Amino acid sequence: MAAFTREWLLDKYCDGDERRLEEWLGPEGSVVLDVGCGAGLSAIALFGDHLRHHRYIGVDISDAVDVARERFAE
C-alpha cells in the first residue's frame, strides 16, 4: 500500500518524476512546510527518506497532528 501511495503521489504532483520532488525540496537542510498535513501519511509516503535531510513542519487544524507526531517519531 505504501508503494502504491507513493507512486500515486509522485504521479499527481511530480508527473511521476522523482527528480522534480528533489528540485522542490532544494538543498539539504531546507524547510518543508506541509499545511493541512493531517496524520502525515502523504508526507511520509511522498518524501520518505528525503525527510531525514530536511526540516519538516506539518500543521493541521485537527488533532491528527498528534498522530503525525507519533508516526514521524517511529
All heavy atoms as TSV, in Angstrom:
chain	resi	resn	atom	element	x	y	z
A	1	MET	N	N	0.815	-1.181	0.000
A	1	MET	CA	C	0.000	0.000	0.000
A	1	MET	C	C	0.871	1.262	0.000
A	1	MET	O	O	0.558	2.228	-0.686
A	1	MET	CB	C	-0.930	-0.028	1.223
A	1	MET	CG	C	-1.877	1.103	1.292
A	1	MET	SD	S	-3.021	1.043	-0.077
A	1	MET	CE	C	-4.067	2.384	0.295
A	2	ALA	N	N	1.954	1.242	0.779
A	2	ALA	CA	C	2.842	2.407	0.849
A	2	ALA	C	C	3.461	2.705	-0.516
A	2	ALA	O	O	3.545	3.865	-0.926
A	2	ALA	CB	C	3.927	2.188	1.897
A	3	ALA	N	N	3.882	1.666	-1.221
A	3	ALA	CA	C	4.492	1.861	-2.542
A	3	ALA	C	C	3.470	2.418	-3.531
A	3	ALA	O	O	3.773	3.325	-4.312
A	3	ALA	CB	C	5.070	0.550	-3.063
A	4	PHE	N	N	2.260	1.897	-3.480
A	4	PHE	CA	C	1.193	2.397	-4.360
A	4	PHE	C	C	0.904	3.862	-4.067
A	4	PHE	O	O	0.785	4.679	-4.991
A	4	PHE	CB	C	-0.083	1.561	-4.179
A	4	PHE	CG	C	-1.249	2.114	-4.947
A	4	PHE	CD1	C	-1.396	1.837	-6.302
A	4	PHE	CD2	C	-2.185	2.921	-4.317
A	4	PHE	CE1	C	-2.471	2.366	-7.016
A	4	PHE	CE2	C	-3.253	3.459	-5.020
A	4	PHE	CZ	C	-3.398	3.171	-6.376
A	5	THR	N	N	0.801	4.214	-2.787
A	5	THR	CA	C	0.516	5.595	-2.388
A	5	THR	C	C	1.621	6.521	-2.868
A	5	THR	O	O	1.360	7.602	-3.400
A	5	THR	CB	C	0.365	5.693	-0.855
A	5	THR	OG1	O	-0.704	4.835	-0.449
A	5	THR	CG2	C	0.076	7.110	-0.415
A	6	ARG	N	N	2.860	6.099	-2.712
A	6	ARG	CA	C	3.990	6.930	-3.139
A	6	ARG	C	C	3.959	7.153	-4.648
A	6	ARG	O	O	4.137	8.275	-5.125
A	6	ARG	CB	C	5.314	6.297	-2.734
A	6	ARG	CG	C	6.488	7.204	-3.057
A	6	ARG	CD	C	7.745	6.752	-2.340
A	6	ARG	NE	N	8.719	7.822	-2.288
A	6	ARG	CZ	C	9.441	8.220	-3.328
A	6	ARG	NH1	N	9.293	7.655	-4.505
A	6	ARG	NH2	N	10.316	9.215	-3.191
A	7	GLU	N	N	3.730	6.102	-5.406
A	7	GLU	CA	C	3.661	6.237	-6.862
A	7	GLU	C	C	2.518	7.157	-7.273
A	7	GLU	O	O	2.673	7.986	-8.167
A	7	GLU	CB	C	3.510	4.865	-7.523
A	7	GLU	CG	C	4.758	4.026	-7.473
A	7	GLU	CD	C	5.947	4.694	-8.134
A	7	GLU	OE1	O	5.795	5.248	-9.247
A	7	GLU	OE2	O	7.041	4.686	-7.533
A	8	TRP	N	N	1.378	7.015	-6.612
A	8	TRP	CA	C	0.229	7.861	-6.918
A	8	TRP	C	C	0.559	9.328	-6.638
A	8	TRP	O	O	0.252	10.203	-7.455
A	8	TRP	CB	C	-0.984	7.418	-6.094
A	8	TRP	CG	C	-2.210	8.202	-6.397
A	8	TRP	CD1	C	-3.083	7.995	-7.424
A	8	TRP	CD2	C	-2.706	9.339	-5.668
A	8	TRP	NE1	N	-4.093	8.936	-7.380
A	8	TRP	CE2	C	-3.881	9.773	-6.315
A	8	TRP	CE3	C	-2.261	10.021	-4.545
A	8	TRP	CZ2	C	-4.623	10.860	-5.858
A	8	TRP	CZ3	C	-3.009	11.104	-4.098
A	8	TRP	CH2	C	-4.175	11.513	-4.748
A	9	LEU	N	N	1.187	9.610	-5.511
A	9	LEU	CA	C	1.559	10.982	-5.167
A	9	LEU	C	C	2.599	11.544	-6.135
A	9	LEU	O	O	2.520	12.706	-6.542
A	9	LEU	CB	C	2.076	11.049	-3.722
A	9	LEU	CG	C	1.016	10.848	-2.650
A	9	LEU	CD1	C	1.682	10.581	-1.302
A	9	LEU	CD2	C	0.087	12.048	-2.567
A	10	LEU	N	N	3.582	10.725	-6.505
A	10	LEU	CA	C	4.584	11.171	-7.478
A	10	LEU	C	C	3.930	11.491	-8.821
A	10	LEU	O	O	4.270	12.488	-9.459
A	10	LEU	CB	C	5.672	10.116	-7.668
A	10	LEU	CG	C	6.753	10.062	-6.611
A	10	LEU	CD1	C	7.651	8.835	-6.822
A	10	LEU	CD2	C	7.585	11.332	-6.606
A	11	ASP	N	N	2.975	10.660	-9.242
A	11	ASP	CA	C	2.271	10.928	-10.498
A	11	ASP	C	C	1.447	12.203	-10.399
A	11	ASP	O	O	1.446	13.025	-11.307
A	11	ASP	CB	C	1.364	9.754	-10.870
A	11	ASP	CG	C	2.124	8.565	-11.405
A	11	ASP	OD1	O	3.298	8.722	-11.798
A	11	ASP	OD2	O	1.544	7.464	-11.432
A	12	LYS	N	N	0.752	12.368	-9.289
A	12	LYS	CA	C	-0.145	13.510	-9.114
A	12	LYS	C	C	0.609	14.836	-9.037
A	12	LYS	O	O	0.209	15.814	-9.662
A	12	LYS	CB	C	-0.985	13.314	-7.857
A	12	LYS	CG	C	-1.971	14.443	-7.588
A	12	LYS	CD	C	-2.861	14.114	-6.413
A	12	LYS	CE	C	-3.773	15.240	-6.065
A	12	LYS	NZ	N	-4.947	15.333	-6.893
A	13	TYR	N	N	1.687	14.877	-8.273
A	13	TYR	CA	C	2.364	16.146	-8.008
A	13	TYR	C	C	3.667	16.350	-8.786
A	13	TYR	O	O	4.127	17.478	-8.913
A	13	TYR	CB	C	2.648	16.289	-6.504
A	13	TYR	CG	C	1.388	16.359	-5.693
A	13	TYR	CD1	C	1.010	15.319	-4.868
A	13	TYR	CD2	C	0.552	17.462	-5.781
A	13	TYR	CE1	C	-0.157	15.382	-4.133
A	13	TYR	CE2	C	-0.623	17.531	-5.053
A	13	TYR	CZ	C	-0.973	16.485	-4.231
A	13	TYR	OH	O	-2.137	16.540	-3.508
A	14	CYS	N	N	4.261	15.268	-9.271
A	14	CYS	CA	C	5.588	15.381	-9.902
A	14	CYS	C	C	5.622	14.780	-11.300
A	14	CYS	O	O	6.700	14.501	-11.816
A	14	CYS	CB	C	6.633	14.682	-9.033
A	14	CYS	SG	S	6.715	15.282	-7.353
A	15	ASP	N	N	4.470	14.535	-11.895
A	15	ASP	CA	C	4.415	13.885	-13.211
A	15	ASP	C	C	5.209	12.586	-13.230
A	15	ASP	O	O	5.789	12.212	-14.244
A	15	ASP	CB	C	4.918	14.828	-14.309
A	15	ASP	CG	C	4.023	16.049	-14.473
A	15	ASP	OD1	O	2.797	15.919	-14.297
A	15	ASP	OD2	O	4.556	17.130	-14.774
A	16	GLY	N	N	5.276	11.909	-12.091
A	16	GLY	CA	C	5.969	10.634	-11.985
A	16	GLY	C	C	7.482	10.733	-11.938
A	16	GLY	O	O	8.162	9.717	-11.937
A	17	ASP	N	N	8.006	11.940	-11.881
A	17	ASP	CA	C	9.453	12.152	-11.936
A	17	ASP	C	C	9.982	12.559	-10.565
A	17	ASP	O	O	9.770	13.683	-10.106
A	17	ASP	CB	C	9.757	13.246	-12.959
A	17	ASP	CG	C	11.240	13.430	-13.209
A	17	ASP	OD1	O	12.062	12.806	-12.508
A	17	ASP	OD2	O	11.570	14.216	-14.127
A	18	GLU	N	N	10.669	11.651	-9.899
A	18	GLU	CA	C	11.174	11.931	-8.556
A	18	GLU	C	C	12.187	13.074	-8.547
A	18	GLU	O	O	12.350	13.755	-7.545
A	18	GLU	CB	C	11.790	10.677	-7.931
A	18	GLU	CG	C	12.180	10.918	-6.494
A	18	GLU	CD	C	12.417	9.657	-5.701
A	18	GLU	OE1	O	12.091	8.569	-6.180
A	18	GLU	OE2	O	12.932	9.779	-4.581
A	19	ARG	N	N	12.852	13.306	-9.665
A	19	ARG	CA	C	13.799	14.426	-9.727
A	19	ARG	C	C	13.096	15.757	-9.478
A	19	ARG	O	O	13.673	16.665	-8.887
A	19	ARG	CB	C	14.516	14.446	-11.071
A	19	ARG	CG	C	15.477	13.274	-11.245
A	19	ARG	CD	C	16.052	13.244	-12.611
A	19	ARG	NE	N	14.938	13.068	-13.548
A	19	ARG	CZ	C	15.057	13.054	-14.868
A	19	ARG	NH1	N	16.222	13.252	-15.417
A	19	ARG	NH2	N	14.018	12.875	-15.637
A	20	ARG	N	N	11.854	15.854	-9.891
A	20	ARG	CA	C	11.079	17.076	-9.642
A	20	ARG	C	C	10.898	17.278	-8.139
A	20	ARG	O	O	11.022	18.387	-7.630
A	20	ARG	CB	C	9.729	17.003	-10.333
A	20	ARG	CG	C	8.885	18.218	-10.082
A	20	ARG	CD	C	7.616	18.166	-10.848
A	20	ARG	NE	N	7.803	18.959	-12.051
A	20	ARG	CZ	C	6.931	19.063	-13.010
A	20	ARG	NH1	N	5.802	18.406	-12.931
A	20	ARG	NH2	N	7.158	19.809	-14.056
A	21	LEU	N	N	10.632	16.214	-7.429
A	21	LEU	CA	C	10.497	16.284	-5.980
A	21	LEU	C	C	11.808	16.767	-5.359
A	21	LEU	O	O	11.804	17.635	-4.478
A	21	LEU	CB	C	10.120	14.916	-5.409
A	21	LEU	CG	C	10.052	14.779	-3.902
A	21	LEU	CD1	C	8.957	15.663	-3.330
A	21	LEU	CD2	C	9.824	13.328	-3.517
A	22	GLU	N	N	12.910	16.244	-5.812
A	22	GLU	CA	C	14.215	16.648	-5.288
A	22	GLU	C	C	14.484	18.126	-5.577
A	22	GLU	O	O	15.056	18.828	-4.746
A	22	GLU	CB	C	15.308	15.763	-5.872
A	22	GLU	CG	C	15.220	14.336	-5.367
A	22	GLU	CD	C	16.129	13.370	-6.097
A	22	GLU	OE1	O	16.878	13.803	-7.002
A	22	GLU	OE2	O	16.072	12.175	-5.783
A	23	GLU	N	N	14.043	18.611	-6.732
A	23	GLU	CA	C	14.190	20.032	-7.054
A	23	GLU	C	C	13.367	20.885	-6.089
A	23	GLU	O	O	13.822	21.919	-5.620
A	23	GLU	CB	C	13.736	20.313	-8.488
A	23	GLU	CG	C	14.672	19.783	-9.537
A	23	GLU	CD	C	14.091	19.929	-10.933
A	23	GLU	OE1	O	13.078	20.641	-11.122
A	23	GLU	OE2	O	14.655	19.322	-11.860
A	24	TRP	N	N	12.147	20.459	-5.816
A	24	TRP	CA	C	11.271	21.211	-4.907
A	24	TRP	C	C	11.853	21.272	-3.506
A	24	TRP	O	O	11.755	22.296	-2.844
A	24	TRP	CB	C	9.900	20.575	-4.836
A	24	TRP	CG	C	9.073	20.729	-6.061
A	24	TRP	CD1	C	9.315	21.564	-7.122
A	24	TRP	CD2	C	7.879	20.034	-6.359
A	24	TRP	NE1	N	8.337	21.411	-8.060
A	24	TRP	CE2	C	7.440	20.488	-7.624
A	24	TRP	CE3	C	7.138	19.070	-5.693
A	24	TRP	CZ2	C	6.282	20.015	-8.216
A	24	TRP	CZ3	C	5.989	18.603	-6.291
A	24	TRP	CH2	C	5.562	19.066	-7.527
A	25	LEU	N	N	12.423	20.177	-3.063
A	25	LEU	CA	C	12.954	20.129	-1.706
A	25	LEU	C	C	14.181	21.014	-1.542
A	25	LEU	O	O	14.467	21.487	-0.457
A	25	LEU	CB	C	13.285	18.692	-1.310
A	25	LEU	CG	C	12.079	17.780	-1.110
A	25	LEU	CD1	C	12.532	16.345	-0.915
A	25	LEU	CD2	C	11.232	18.250	0.057
A	26	GLY	N	N	14.908	21.212	-2.622
A	26	GLY	CA	C	16.075	22.086	-2.563
A	26	GLY	C	C	17.241	21.435	-1.845
A	26	GLY	O	O	17.275	20.226	-1.632
A	27	PRO	N	N	18.195	22.264	-1.450
A	27	PRO	CA	C	19.400	21.728	-0.824
A	27	PRO	C	C	19.106	21.108	0.537
A	27	PRO	O	O	18.110	21.440	1.184
A	27	PRO	CB	C	20.307	22.947	-0.683
A	27	PRO	CG	C	19.386	24.115	-0.685
A	27	PRO	CD	C	18.208	23.726	-1.533
A	28	GLU	N	N	19.982	20.238	0.949
A	28	GLU	CA	C	19.851	19.591	2.255
A	28	GLU	C	C	19.715	20.655	3.334
A	28	GLU	O	O	20.379	21.686	3.308
A	28	GLU	CB	C	21.085	18.734	2.514
A	28	GLU	CG	C	20.913	17.794	3.674
A	28	GLU	CD	C	22.030	16.775	3.736
A	28	GLU	OE1	O	22.289	16.112	2.721
A	28	GLU	OE2	O	22.633	16.650	4.820
A	29	GLY	N	N	18.810	20.414	4.266
A	29	GLY	CA	C	18.577	21.354	5.352
A	29	GLY	C	C	17.450	22.334	5.093
A	29	GLY	O	O	17.142	23.164	5.947
A	30	SER	N	N	16.808	22.239	3.927
A	30	SER	CA	C	15.684	23.125	3.629
A	30	SER	C	C	14.502	22.812	4.540
A	30	SER	O	O	14.384	21.716	5.081
A	30	SER	CB	C	15.239	22.959	2.173
A	30	SER	OG	O	16.248	23.355	1.293
A	31	VAL	N	N	13.625	23.791	4.679
A	31	VAL	CA	C	12.414	23.619	5.480
A	31	VAL	C	C	11.267	23.227	4.553
A	31	VAL	O	O	11.037	23.853	3.518
A	31	VAL	CB	C	12.051	24.918	6.234
A	31	VAL	CG1	C	10.735	24.759	6.977
A	31	VAL	CG2	C	13.165	25.295	7.187
A	32	VAL	N	N	10.550	22.167	4.924
A	32	VAL	CA	C	9.371	21.724	4.194
A	32	VAL	C	C	8.168	22.043	5.067
A	32	VAL	O	O	8.047	21.523	6.175
A	32	VAL	CB	C	9.424	20.202	3.916
A	32	VAL	CG1	C	8.158	19.739	3.232
A	32	VAL	CG2	C	10.654	19.852	3.106
A	33	LEU	N	N	7.289	22.919	4.592
A	33	LEU	CA	C	6.078	23.279	5.329
A	33	LEU	C	C	4.899	22.570	4.686
A	33	LEU	O	O	4.607	22.766	3.504
A	33	LEU	CB	C	5.866	24.788	5.307
A	33	LEU	CG	C	4.576	25.293	5.962
A	33	LEU	CD1	C	4.524	24.900	7.439
A	33	LEU	CD2	C	4.462	26.802	5.787
A	34	ASP	N	N	4.230	21.746	5.454
A	34	ASP	CA	C	3.083	20.973	4.979
A	34	ASP	C	C	1.840	21.469	5.708
A	34	ASP	O	O	1.598	21.111	6.853
A	34	ASP	CB	C	3.330	19.490	5.248
A	34	ASP	CG	C	2.249	18.581	4.680
A	34	ASP	OD1	O	1.304	19.087	4.045
A	34	ASP	OD2	O	2.379	17.353	4.864
A	35	VAL	N	N	1.084	22.324	5.042
A	35	VAL	CA	C	-0.131	22.889	5.637
A	35	VAL	C	C	-1.294	21.962	5.314
A	35	VAL	O	O	-1.551	21.667	4.149
A	35	VAL	CB	C	-0.394	24.309	5.096
A	35	VAL	CG1	C	-1.665	24.877	5.687
A	35	VAL	CG2	C	0.793	25.212	5.391
A	36	GLY	N	N	-1.964	21.489	6.350
A	36	GLY	CA	C	-3.034	20.511	6.173
A	36	GLY	C	C	-2.469	19.105	6.120
A	36	GLY	O	O	-2.914	18.260	5.359
A	37	CYS	N	N	-1.477	18.840	6.976
A	37	CYS	CA	C	-0.751	17.565	6.925
A	37	CYS	C	C	-1.570	16.386	7.424
A	37	CYS	O	O	-1.219	15.238	7.150
A	37	CYS	CB	C	0.541	17.667	7.730
A	37	CYS	SG	S	0.296	17.796	9.512
A	38	GLY	N	N	-2.649	16.655	8.158
A	38	GLY	CA	C	-3.416	15.542	8.710
A	38	GLY	C	C	-2.543	14.680	9.589
A	38	GLY	O	O	-1.788	15.176	10.414
A	39	ALA	N	N	-2.602	13.376	9.367
A	39	ALA	CA	C	-1.816	12.438	10.167
A	39	ALA	C	C	-0.434	12.172	9.573
A	39	ALA	O	O	0.284	11.311	10.049
A	39	ALA	CB	C	-2.580	11.130	10.328
A	40	GLY	N	N	-0.074	12.882	8.520
A	40	GLY	CA	C	1.268	12.776	7.961
A	40	GLY	C	C	1.473	11.655	6.963
A	40	GLY	O	O	2.583	11.453	6.480
A	41	LEU	N	N	0.423	10.921	6.625
A	41	LEU	CA	C	0.555	9.774	5.730
A	41	LEU	C	C	1.138	10.168	4.377
A	41	LEU	O	O	2.082	9.551	3.894
A	41	LEU	CB	C	-0.798	9.090	5.532
A	41	LEU	CG	C	-0.824	7.952	4.512
A	41	LEU	CD1	C	0.043	6.802	4.984
A	41	LEU	CD2	C	-2.230	7.499	4.239
A	42	SER	N	N	0.612	11.210	3.765
A	42	SER	CA	C	1.090	11.618	2.438
A	42	SER	C	C	2.531	12.103	2.489
A	42	SER	O	O	3.333	11.796	1.599
A	42	SER	CB	C	0.202	12.717	1.850
A	42	SER	OG	O	-1.087	12.211	1.600
A	43	ALA	N	N	2.876	12.847	3.516
A	43	ALA	CA	C	4.254	13.358	3.633
A	43	ALA	C	C	5.246	12.213	3.781
A	43	ALA	O	O	6.293	12.200	3.119
A	43	ALA	CB	C	4.371	14.316	4.813
A	44	ILE	N	N	4.923	11.261	4.605
A	44	ILE	CA	C	5.818	10.122	4.813
A	44	ILE	C	C	5.934	9.316	3.527
A	44	ILE	O	O	7.033	8.919	3.132
A	44	ILE	CB	C	5.333	9.255	5.985
A	44	ILE	CG1	C	5.505	10.017	7.305
A	44	ILE	CG2	C	6.072	7.920	6.030
A	44	ILE	CD1	C	4.845	9.363	8.500
A	45	ALA	N	N	4.809	9.108	2.844
A	45	ALA	CA	C	4.827	8.324	1.608
A	45	ALA	C	C	5.579	9.046	0.498
A	45	ALA	O	O	6.376	8.441	-0.212
A	45	ALA	CB	C	3.400	8.018	1.162
A	46	LEU	N	N	5.325	10.345	0.331
A	46	LEU	CA	C	5.930	11.082	-0.779
A	46	LEU	C	C	7.392	11.410	-0.530
A	46	LEU	O	O	8.252	11.160	-1.363
A	46	LEU	CB	C	5.155	12.374	-1.047
A	46	LEU	CG	C	5.669	13.250	-2.195
A	46	LEU	CD1	C	5.643	12.487	-3.510
A	46	LEU	CD2	C	4.859	14.527	-2.289
A	47	PHE	N	N	7.697	11.973	0.632
A	47	PHE	CA	C	9.056	12.432	0.889
A	47	PHE	C	C	9.985	11.327	1.349
A	47	PHE	O	O	11.183	11.369	1.110
A	47	PHE	CB	C	9.045	13.563	1.915
A	47	PHE	CG	C	8.244	14.751	1.489
A	47	PHE	CD1	C	7.269	15.281	2.304
A	47	PHE	CD2	C	8.456	15.347	0.264
A	47	PHE	CE1	C	6.533	16.379	1.922
A	47	PHE	CE2	C	7.731	16.448	-0.148
A	47	PHE	CZ	C	6.755	16.964	0.688
A	48	GLY	N	N	9.463	10.345	2.073
A	48	GLY	CA	C	10.264	9.206	2.513
A	48	GLY	C	C	11.552	9.615	3.196
A	48	GLY	O	O	11.569	10.466	4.076
A	49	ASP	N	N	12.657	9.021	2.750
A	49	ASP	CA	C	13.965	9.269	3.365
A	49	ASP	C	C	14.472	10.693	3.147
A	49	ASP	O	O	15.386	11.129	3.836
A	49	ASP	CB	C	15.001	8.273	2.843
A	49	ASP	CG	C	14.813	6.892	3.435
A	49	ASP	OD1	O	14.209	6.797	4.527
A	49	ASP	OD2	O	15.259	5.917	2.815
A	50	HIS	N	N	13.880	11.406	2.204
A	50	HIS	CA	C	14.274	12.807	1.999
A	50	HIS	C	C	14.078	13.612	3.286
A	50	HIS	O	O	14.800	14.572	3.532
A	50	HIS	CB	C	13.455	13.460	0.883
A	50	HIS	CG	C	13.748	12.923	-0.474
A	50	HIS	ND1	N	14.939	13.151	-1.137
A	50	HIS	CD2	C	13.003	12.159	-1.311
A	50	HIS	CE1	C	14.899	12.563	-2.320
A	50	HIS	NE2	N	13.737	11.945	-2.443
A	51	LEU	N	N	13.111	13.209	4.088
A	51	LEU	CA	C	12.811	13.968	5.312
A	51	LEU	C	C	13.946	13.906	6.326
A	51	LEU	O	O	14.033	14.759	7.205
A	51	LEU	CB	C	11.512	13.473	5.941
A	51	LEU	CG	C	10.255	13.823	5.147
A	51	LEU	CD1	C	9.031	13.200	5.808
A	51	LEU	CD2	C	10.086	15.321	5.012
A	52	ARG	N	N	14.815	12.935	6.201
A	52	ARG	CA	C	15.959	12.848	7.117
A	52	ARG	C	C	16.942	13.998	6.882
A	52	ARG	O	O	17.745	14.308	7.743
A	52	ARG	CB	C	16.687	11.527	6.942
A	52	ARG	CG	C	15.868	10.321	7.300
A	52	ARG	CD	C	16.699	9.057	7.189
A	52	ARG	NE	N	15.890	7.872	7.271
A	52	ARG	CZ	C	15.428	7.342	8.401
A	52	ARG	NH1	N	15.697	7.922	9.536
A	52	ARG	NH2	N	14.697	6.254	8.386
A	53	HIS	N	N	16.861	14.616	5.713
A	53	HIS	CA	C	17.826	15.646	5.325
A	53	HIS	C	C	17.225	17.049	5.285
A	53	HIS	O	O	17.887	17.989	4.849
A	53	HIS	CB	C	18.419	15.302	3.962
A	53	HIS	CG	C	18.969	13.919	3.908
A	53	HIS	ND1	N	20.141	13.570	4.543
A	53	HIS	CD2	C	18.493	12.787	3.341
A	53	HIS	CE1	C	20.371	12.281	4.348
A	53	HIS	NE2	N	19.389	11.788	3.622
A	54	HIS	N	N	15.964	17.161	5.718
A	54	HIS	CA	C	15.277	18.452	5.700
A	54	HIS	C	C	14.504	18.628	6.999
A	54	HIS	O	O	14.245	17.661	7.711
A	54	HIS	CB	C	14.305	18.525	4.518
A	54	HIS	CG	C	14.981	18.374	3.196
A	54	HIS	ND1	N	15.647	19.392	2.586
A	54	HIS	CD2	C	15.116	17.302	2.384
A	54	HIS	CE1	C	16.149	18.971	1.436
A	54	HIS	NE2	N	15.849	17.692	1.296
A	55	ARG	N	N	14.134	19.840	7.259
A	55	ARG	CA	C	13.320	20.120	8.443
A	55	ARG	C	C	11.871	20.148	8.001
A	55	ARG	O	O	11.475	20.974	7.175
A	55	ARG	CB	C	13.719	21.457	9.046
A	55	ARG	CG	C	12.941	21.757	10.299
A	55	ARG	CD	C	13.517	22.922	11.034
A	55	ARG	NE	N	12.734	23.123	12.231
A	55	ARG	CZ	C	12.417	24.299	12.711
A	55	ARG	NH1	N	12.869	25.389	12.132
A	55	ARG	NH2	N	11.684	24.403	13.795
A	56	TYR	N	N	11.085	19.239	8.522
A	56	TYR	CA	C	9.674	19.119	8.160
A	56	TYR	C	C	8.814	19.757	9.242
A	56	TYR	O	O	8.976	19.461	10.427
A	56	TYR	CB	C	9.290	17.640	8.000
A	56	TYR	CG	C	7.822	17.424	7.741
A	56	TYR	CD1	C	7.304	17.520	6.465
A	56	TYR	CD2	C	6.953	17.129	8.788
A	56	TYR	CE1	C	5.960	17.328	6.229
A	56	TYR	CE2	C	5.603	16.931	8.552
A	56	TYR	CZ	C	5.114	17.033	7.279
A	56	TYR	OH	O	3.776	16.847	7.046
A	57	ILE	N	N	7.919	20.635	8.822
A	57	ILE	CA	C	6.950	21.238	9.736
A	57	ILE	C	C	5.569	20.937	9.182
A	57	ILE	O	O	5.222	21.378	8.082
A	57	ILE	CB	C	7.154	22.764	9.860
A	57	ILE	CG1	C	8.558	23.073	10.375
A	57	ILE	CG2	C	6.081	23.365	10.768
A	57	ILE	CD1	C	8.913	24.550	10.330
A	58	GLY	N	N	4.793	20.179	9.909
A	58	GLY	CA	C	3.432	19.843	9.498
A	58	GLY	C	C	2.435	20.517	10.426
A	58	GLY	O	O	2.586	20.456	11.645
A	59	VAL	N	N	1.452	21.174	9.842
A	59	VAL	CA	C	0.409	21.831	10.629
A	59	VAL	C	C	-0.964	21.395	10.131
A	59	VAL	O	O	-1.153	21.125	8.944
A	59	VAL	CB	C	0.522	23.375	10.580
A	59	VAL	CG1	C	1.791	23.847	11.253
A	59	VAL	CG2	C	0.467	23.887	9.161
A	60	ASP	N	N	-1.893	21.312	11.056
A	60	ASP	CA	C	-3.251	20.934	10.721
A	60	ASP	C	C	-4.163	21.455	11.821
A	60	ASP	O	O	-3.730	21.563	12.975
A	60	ASP	CB	C	-3.371	19.412	10.614
A	60	ASP	CG	C	-4.588	18.991	9.832
A	60	ASP	OD1	O	-5.705	19.054	10.360
A	60	ASP	OD2	O	-4.413	18.609	8.650
A	61	ILE	N	N	-5.401	21.762	11.479
A	61	ILE	CA	C	-6.324	22.268	12.498
A	61	ILE	C	C	-6.945	21.140	13.319
A	61	ILE	O	O	-7.558	21.392	14.346
A	61	ILE	CB	C	-7.440	23.143	11.884
A	61	ILE	CG1	C	-8.288	22.345	10.904
A	61	ILE	CG2	C	-6.852	24.365	11.230
A	61	ILE	CD1	C	-9.539	23.072	10.444
A	62	SER	N	N	-6.755	19.905	12.885
A	62	SER	CA	C	-7.337	18.776	13.610
A	62	SER	C	C	-6.331	18.168	14.583
A	62	SER	O	O	-5.148	18.491	14.565
A	62	SER	CB	C	-7.799	17.704	12.615
A	62	SER	OG	O	-6.684	17.025	12.073
A	63	ASP	N	N	-6.819	17.252	15.379
A	63	ASP	CA	C	-5.959	16.527	16.318
A	63	ASP	C	C	-5.103	15.473	15.619
A	63	ASP	O	O	-4.292	14.807	16.256
A	63	ASP	CB	C	-6.804	15.838	17.394
A	63	ASP	CG	C	-7.463	16.828	18.333
A	63	ASP	OD1	O	-6.967	17.965	18.434
A	63	ASP	OD2	O	-8.489	16.469	18.958
A	64	ALA	N	N	-5.261	15.346	14.312
A	64	ALA	CA	C	-4.484	14.359	13.557
A	64	ALA	C	C	-2.987	14.644	13.637
A	64	ALA	O	O	-2.184	13.728	13.457
A	64	ALA	CB	C	-4.934	14.332	12.097
A	65	VAL	N	N	-2.602	15.881	13.928
A	65	VAL	CA	C	-1.175	16.191	14.039
A	65	VAL	C	C	-0.532	15.397	15.168
A	65	VAL	O	O	0.664	15.110	15.105
A	65	VAL	CB	C	-0.897	17.701	14.211
A	65	VAL	CG1	C	-1.265	18.470	12.970
A	65	VAL	CG2	C	-1.594	18.255	15.420
A	66	ASP	N	N	-1.307	15.028	16.171
A	66	ASP	CA	C	-0.762	14.189	17.244
A	66	ASP	C	C	-0.392	12.806	16.698
A	66	ASP	O	O	0.623	12.229	17.081
A	66	ASP	CB	C	-1.758	14.061	18.393
A	66	ASP	CG	C	-2.034	15.394	19.049
A	66	ASP	OD1	O	-1.116	16.241	19.086
A	66	ASP	OD2	O	-3.172	15.615	19.526
A	67	VAL	N	N	-1.214	12.286	15.799
A	67	VAL	CA	C	-0.915	11.022	15.154
A	67	VAL	C	C	0.318	11.173	14.273
A	67	VAL	O	O	1.195	10.310	14.249
A	67	VAL	CB	C	-2.122	10.519	14.312
A	67	VAL	CG1	C	-1.776	9.276	13.531
A	67	VAL	CG2	C	-3.331	10.295	15.216
A	68	ALA	N	N	0.397	12.293	13.546
A	68	ALA	CA	C	1.561	12.560	12.691
A	68	ALA	C	C	2.834	12.594	13.528
A	68	ALA	O	O	3.848	12.022	13.128
A	68	ALA	CB	C	1.383	13.861	11.933
A	69	ARG	N	N	2.786	13.233	14.666
A	69	ARG	CA	C	3.964	13.311	15.538
A	69	ARG	C	C	4.429	11.913	15.909
A	69	ARG	O	O	5.626	11.609	15.886
A	69	ARG	CB	C	3.628	14.120	16.794
A	69	ARG	CG	C	4.819	14.309	17.718
A	69	ARG	CD	C	4.479	15.090	18.977
A	69	ARG	NE	N	3.983	16.429	18.664
A	69	ARG	CZ	C	2.738	16.867	18.930
A	69	ARG	NH1	N	1.883	16.092	19.531
A	69	ARG	NH2	N	2.382	18.091	18.613
A	70	GLU	N	N	3.493	11.040	16.233
A	70	GLU	CA	C	3.855	9.661	16.597
A	70	GLU	C	C	4.439	8.912	15.413
A	70	GLU	O	O	5.416	8.180	15.544
A	70	GLU	CB	C	2.624	8.933	17.123
A	70	GLU	CG	C	2.137	9.455	18.461
A	70	GLU	CD	C	0.820	8.820	18.898
A	70	GLU	OE1	O	0.421	7.789	18.305
A	70	GLU	OE2	O	0.181	9.374	19.809
A	71	ARG	N	N	3.854	9.099	14.230
A	71	ARG	CA	C	4.357	8.406	13.033
A	71	ARG	C	C	5.771	8.841	12.692
A	71	ARG	O	O	6.608	8.044	12.325
A	71	ARG	CB	C	3.444	8.681	11.843
A	71	ARG	CG	C	2.179	7.900	11.887
A	71	ARG	CD	C	1.416	8.051	10.602
A	71	ARG	NE	N	0.289	7.143	10.615
A	71	ARG	CZ	C	-0.774	7.305	9.882
A	71	ARG	NH1	N	-0.874	8.331	9.053
A	71	ARG	NH2	N	-1.770	6.455	9.946
A	72	PHE	N	N	6.037	10.164	12.790
A	72	PHE	CA	C	7.360	10.650	12.463
A	72	PHE	C	C	8.384	10.197	13.501
A	72	PHE	O	O	9.541	9.989	13.168
A	72	PHE	CB	C	7.363	12.180	12.333
A	72	PHE	CG	C	6.874	12.653	11.000
A	72	PHE	CD1	C	5.540	12.958	10.803
A	72	PHE	CD2	C	7.750	12.771	9.936
A	72	PHE	CE1	C	5.090	13.391	9.567
A	72	PHE	CE2	C	7.317	13.204	8.699
A	72	PHE	CZ	C	5.971	13.502	8.508
A	73	ALA	N	N	7.951	9.999	14.720
A	73	ALA	CA	C	8.867	9.527	15.760
A	73	ALA	C	C	9.291	8.086	15.494
A	73	ALA	O	O	10.382	7.679	15.864
A	73	ALA	CB	C	8.217	9.641	17.136
A	74	GLU	N	N	8.421	7.324	14.843
A	74	GLU	CA	C	8.737	5.924	14.531
A	74	GLU	C	C	9.829	5.874	13.497
A	74	GLU	O	O	10.594	5.003	13.380
A	74	GLU	CB	C	7.492	5.198	14.005
A	74	GLU	CG	C	6.431	5.025	15.039
A	74	GLU	CD	C	5.128	4.463	14.449
A	74	GLU	OE1	O	5.077	4.182	13.230
A	74	GLU	OE2	O	4.164	4.320	15.197
